[in-house]
Structure formats: C-alpha cells, structure tokens
Amino acid sequence: MYPLLWANIQTNFIFYRRNRLLVAAAVFIVLMMGLTSIPGFLFTSKTQHLELLKSVLQLVSGFGTVVTVGLGLTLVSEHIRDRSVKMVFTKPCPPEVWLLSSFLSAGLVAAVIFAGTFLISMLLFLIWGIPFQSGVVYILVNDFFQAISLMAFATFLSVVLHPVLALFFLLVFREGLFYWFKIILAGGIKATGDGAYAPLLKVVKMAVDTLYMIWPTFSPYESQMTQLSSTLRGSDADWTYLGLAIVYASVLTALFYFLTDFVLKRKRYV
C-alpha cells in the first residue's frame, strides 16, 4: 500500500506543477500580496513594524488556505471531468488509497506554505528587533488545520457538484449566513405573532436551525483568538482551545474523506 500511496502522491505533485490554472492563481495571489505589502515595508515606521508583521502573517496564511482549498477543488474533480478516474482505479489502485494520496499531497503543500510563513515571521522578528511572540505558532497551527478541513470539504463538494458550484457553496453557504437567517426569521416570527404566515416561518426557522447545527464550522474557537490575533503574545493563548481545534479539524477531515470515498464508489467509477 505504501509504495502505491507514495507513487500517487508524486503523481499529484506533477499534476500541481503542470496545472496552469493552479499556477496562474498562485502567481496572481503572490503578486497581489506583494502589491499590498511592499508599500508597508518601504514607508512604515519602527513603531508600526508589529502591525505590519501581523498583516504579513495574515496575508501569507490566507494564501496558504486559498491554495490548499484550490487543490481540494481541482485534483479529484479534474480526473472525474476528463474521465481518467476509472483508469486510475483499475490500474489497480483502490479509490481510498488514491483519495488518501490526494489529501496527503494537498496537506504536504499546505505544510510547506505554513512552515514558510513561520520562517518569514521569524526573519521579520530578527530584522526589526522585535521579541519573538509564541502566539505566531498558535495562529499558524490553527490556520493550518483549518485549511486542511476546508480542503476536505472542498474535495467532497467537488465530487458531488461541479467545481464552480462547489466554490459558490464554499463562499456563500457559511455558518454566518445561517446565523443571520436565524436572526431574521426570529424577528419575523415575533413581528408576525399569530398571523397567517407564522406557522410557515416557524417551519422555515426549524429548517434553518437544523442546517446551522449540522453545517461544518472551520473556526470553532475564533472568539477565543481575538486577543491573541491582536497581540501575538503566547500569554494570551489558551492552548487547550488549540488542541480542541486540532481534534475537531481532524475529525471533520476524516468525515469528509470517508464521505468522498463513499460517493466515488457509488458513482460506479470502479
């Protein structure tokens, strides 16, 4: 199994390198990051170096998340659309091994990007003479596992839907949207009272409440990181929440891995 898994991972890396859309998207994001960051490096005073470092950390971490999700959207769906997935499975290569190689290759790319983000942060700390803040480690580890779970969700959506629709779902149907609907419907039910539309609104609210409860969240402890994101100080970090976030993201990733594998087999590619 392991030689087959490694062979698939190497093949995936070749696919990433040759995919013009992925390369173009990565280059575009890097250029945009450069255009927004370079003026800060040139015209920022010493007192603003920490703020600039936080901005760079956020930009590069966001780049890592976007690239990782993009890999999840393209790799499996690309093979499905060009109808090469059946040949892959009958090579022979079990679908669960091929899918695992897709997850691992995307995870390795994400690990390299986030490790690079850490090195960039360390370099800026040294250049600007700022004492190292261990909160950077907390934030990057949290963002890495968030990116991995998002990638797993994106891969699942790309198997069920067209990649464009999958991207639309990722961007639009988020936990905050359902929460906003909950607030709007609660206000509508209160304003309607015992009116004719009250039963319908209650049914819709129950459906929205259900979706809100089962829809995956990718930042389960975001509110606990507000102070940390502002200061980067390790003393403001509750490492218990980081451990819980890692467990949650790992379970979520495993769930979407098994769901994706199930859908691939149900679609009779094998």
Contacts in CASP RR format, 6 or more apart in sequence:
PFRMAT RR
TARGET T0000
AUTHOR 0000-0000-0000
METHOD contacts of the structure
MODEL  1
MYPLLWANIQTNFIFYRRNRLLVAAAVFIVLMMGLTSIPGFLFTSKTQHL
ELLKSVLQLVSGFGTVVTVGLGLTLVSEHIRDRSVKMVFTKPCPPEVWLL
SSFLSAGLVAAVIFAGTFLISMLLFLIWGIPFQSGVVYILVNDFFQAISL
MAFATFLSVVLHPVLALFFLLVFREGLFYWFKIILAGGIKATGDGAYAPL
LKVVKMAVDTLYMIWPTFSPYESQMTQLSSTLRGSDADWTYLGLAIVYAS
VLTALFYFLTDFVLKRKRYV
1 97 0 8 1.000
4 93 0 8 1.000
4 97 0 8 1.000
5 97 0 8 1.000
5 100 0 8 1.000
5 101 0 8 1.000
5 104 0 8 1.000
8 93 0 8 1.000
8 97 0 8 1.000
8 98 0 8 1.000
8 101 0 8 1.000
8 102 0 8 1.000
8 105 0 8 1.000
9 101 0 8 1.000
9 104 0 8 1.000
9 105 0 8 1.000
9 108 0 8 1.000
11 101 0 8 1.000
12 75 0 8 1.000
12 101 0 8 1.000
12 102 0 8 1.000
12 105 0 8 1.000
12 106 0 8 1.000
13 105 0 8 1.000
15 75 0 8 1.000
15 78 0 8 1.000
16 22 0 8 1.000
16 71 0 8 1.000
16 75 0 8 1.000
16 105 0 8 1.000
16 109 0 8 1.000
17 23 0 8 1.000
19 74 0 8 1.000
19 78 0 8 1.000
21 74 0 8 1.000
22 67 0 8 1.000
22 70 0 8 1.000
22 71 0 8 1.000
22 74 0 8 1.000
25 66 0 8 1.000
25 67 0 8 1.000
25 70 0 8 1.000
26 67 0 8 1.000
29 63 0 8 1.000
29 66 0 8 1.000
29 67 0 8 1.000
30 63 0 8 1.000
33 59 0 8 1.000
33 60 0 8 1.000
33 63 0 8 1.000
36 59 0 8 1.000
37 52 0 8 1.000
37 55 0 8 1.000
37 56 0 8 1.000
37 59 0 8 1.000
40 52 0 8 1.000
41 52 0 8 1.000
44 51 0 8 1.000
44 52 0 8 1.000
46 128 0 8 1.000
49 124 0 8 1.000
49 128 0 8 1.000
49 130 0 8 1.000
50 130 0 8 1.000
50 232 0 8 1.000
53 121 0 8 1.000
53 124 0 8 1.000
53 125 0 8 1.000
53 128 0 8 1.000
53 130 0 8 1.000
53 232 0 8 1.000
54 229 0 8 1.000
54 232 0 8 1.000
56 120 0 8 1.000
56 121 0 8 1.000
56 124 0 8 1.000
57 117 0 8 1.000
57 121 0 8 1.000
57 136 0 8 1.000
57 139 0 8 1.000
57 140 0 8 1.000
60 113 0 8 1.000
60 116 0 8 1.000
60 117 0 8 1.000
60 120 0 8 1.000
61 114 0 8 1.000
61 117 0 8 1.000
61 139 0 8 1.000
61 140 0 8 1.000
61 143 0 8 1.000
62 143 0 8 1.000
63 113 0 8 1.000
64 110 0 8 1.000
64 113 0 8 1.000
64 114 0 8 1.000
64 117 0 8 1.000
64 147 0 8 1.000
65 143 0 8 1.000
65 146 0 8 1.000
65 147 0 8 1.000
65 150 0 8 1.000
67 109 0 8 1.000
67 110 0 8 1.000
67 113 0 8 1.000
68 106 0 8 1.000
68 107 0 8 1.000
68 109 0 8 1.000
68 110 0 8 1.000
68 113 0 8 1.000
68 147 0 8 1.000
68 148 0 8 1.000
68 150 0 8 1.000
68 151 0 8 1.000
69 147 0 8 1.000
69 150 0 8 1.000
69 151 0 8 1.000
69 154 0 8 1.000
69 170 0 8 1.000
70 151 0 8 1.000
70 154 0 8 1.000
71 105 0 8 1.000
71 106 0 8 1.000
71 109 0 8 1.000
71 151 0 8 1.000
72 102 0 8 1.000
72 106 0 8 1.000
72 151 0 8 1.000
72 152 0 8 1.000
72 154 0 8 1.000
72 155 0 8 1.000
72 158 0 8 1.000
73 154 0 8 1.000
73 155 0 8 1.000
73 157 0 8 1.000
73 158 0 8 1.000
73 163 0 8 1.000
73 166 0 8 1.000
73 167 0 8 1.000
74 158 0 8 1.000
74 163 0 8 1.000
75 102 0 8 1.000
75 105 0 8 1.000
75 106 0 8 1.000
75 155 0 8 1.000
76 85 0 8 1.000
76 99 0 8 1.000
76 102 0 8 1.000
76 155 0 8 1.000
76 158 0 8 1.000
76 159 0 8 1.000
76 260 0 8 1.000
76 264 0 8 1.000
77 158 0 8 1.000
77 159 0 8 1.000
77 162 0 8 1.000
77 163 0 8 1.000
77 166 0 8 1.000
79 85 0 8 1.000
79 88 0 8 1.000
80 159 0 8 1.000
80 269 0 8 1.000
85 264 0 8 1.000
85 269 0 8 1.000
86 269 0 8 1.000
86 270 0 8 1.000
88 98 0 8 1.000
89 95 0 8 1.000
89 98 0 8 1.000
89 269 0 8 1.000
89 270 0 8 1.000
90 270 0 8 1.000
95 261 0 8 1.000
95 264 0 8 1.000
95 265 0 8 1.000
95 269 0 8 1.000
95 270 0 8 1.000
96 261 0 8 1.000
99 155 0 8 1.000
99 257 0 8 1.000
99 260 0 8 1.000
99 261 0 8 1.000
99 264 0 8 1.000
100 257 0 8 1.000
102 155 0 8 1.000
103 151 0 8 1.000
103 152 0 8 1.000
103 155 0 8 1.000
103 253 0 8 1.000
103 257 0 8 1.000
106 148 0 8 1.000
106 151 0 8 1.000
107 148 0 8 1.000
107 151 0 8 1.000
110 144 0 8 1.000
110 147 0 8 1.000
110 148 0 8 1.000
110 151 0 8 1.000
111 144 0 8 1.000
114 140 0 8 1.000
114 143 0 8 1.000
114 144 0 8 1.000
114 147 0 8 1.000
117 140 0 8 1.000
118 136 0 8 1.000
118 137 0 8 1.000
118 140 0 8 1.000
121 136 0 8 1.000
121 140 0 8 1.000
122 132 0 8 1.000
124 130 0 8 1.000
125 131 0 8 1.000
125 132 0 8 1.000
125 133 0 8 1.000
133 231 0 8 1.000
133 232 0 8 1.000
133 233 0 8 1.000
133 234 0 8 1.000
134 233 0 8 1.000
134 234 0 8 1.000
134 237 0 8 1.000
135 228 0 8 1.000
135 232 0 8 1.000
135 233 0 8 1.000
135 234 0 8 1.000
135 236 0 8 1.000
135 237 0 8 1.000
136 232 0 8 1.000
138 225 0 8 1.000
138 228 0 8 1.000
138 234 0 8 1.000
138 237 0 8 1.000
138 239 0 8 1.000
138 242 0 8 1.000
139 225 0 8 1.000
139 228 0 8 1.000
139 229 0 8 1.000
139 232 0 8 1.000
141 242 0 8 1.000
141 246 0 8 1.000
142 225 0 8 1.000
142 242 0 8 1.000
142 245 0 8 1.000
145 245 0 8 1.000
145 246 0 8 1.000
145 249 0 8 1.000
145 250 0 8 1.000
146 218 0 8 1.000
146 219 0 8 1.000
146 245 0 8 1.000
146 249 0 8 1.000
148 249 0 8 1.000
148 253 0 8 1.000
149 216 0 8 1.000
149 218 0 8 1.000
149 248 0 8 1.000
149 249 0 8 1.000
149 252 0 8 1.000
149 253 0 8 1.000
149 256 0 8 1.000
150 170 0 8 1.000
150 218 0 8 1.000
151 253 0 8 1.000
152 252 0 8 1.000
152 253 0 8 1.000
152 255 0 8 1.000
152 256 0 8 1.000
152 257 0 8 1.000
152 260 0 8 1.000
153 170 0 8 1.000
153 216 0 8 1.000
153 218 0 8 1.000
153 252 0 8 1.000
153 256 0 8 1.000
154 166 0 8 1.000
154 167 0 8 1.000
154 170 0 8 1.000
155 256 0 8 1.000
155 260 0 8 1.000
156 256 0 8 1.000
156 259 0 8 1.000
156 260 0 8 1.000
156 263 0 8 1.000
157 165 0 8 1.000
157 166 0 8 1.000
157 169 0 8 1.000
157 170 0 8 1.000
158 166 0 8 1.000
159 260 0 8 1.000
159 263 0 8 1.000
159 264 0 8 1.000
159 267 0 8 1.000
160 166 0 8 1.000
160 263 0 8 1.000
161 169 0 8 1.000
173 215 0 8 1.000
174 215 0 8 1.000
175 212 0 8 1.000
175 215 0 8 1.000
175 216 0 8 1.000
175 217 0 8 1.000
178 208 0 8 1.000
178 211 0 8 1.000
178 212 0 8 1.000
178 215 0 8 1.000
179 212 0 8 1.000
181 208 0 8 1.000
181 212 0 8 1.000
182 205 0 8 1.000
182 208 0 8 1.000
182 209 0 8 1.000
182 212 0 8 1.000
185 201 0 8 1.000
185 204 0 8 1.000
185 205 0 8 1.000
185 208 0 8 1.000
186 205 0 8 1.000
188 201 0 8 1.000
189 198 0 8 1.000
189 201 0 8 1.000
189 202 0 8 1.000
189 205 0 8 1.000
192 198 0 8 1.000
192 201 0 8 1.000
216 252 0 8 1.000
218 249 0 8 1.000
218 252 0 8 1.000
220 244 0 8 1.000
220 245 0 8 1.000
220 248 0 8 1.000
221 241 0 8 1.000
221 242 0 8 1.000
221 244 0 8 1.000
221 245 0 8 1.000
224 238 0 8 1.000
224 241 0 8 1.000
225 241 0 8 1.000
227 236 0 8 1.000
228 234 0 8 1.000
228 236 0 8 1.000
228 237 0 8 1.000
264 270 0 8 1.000
END
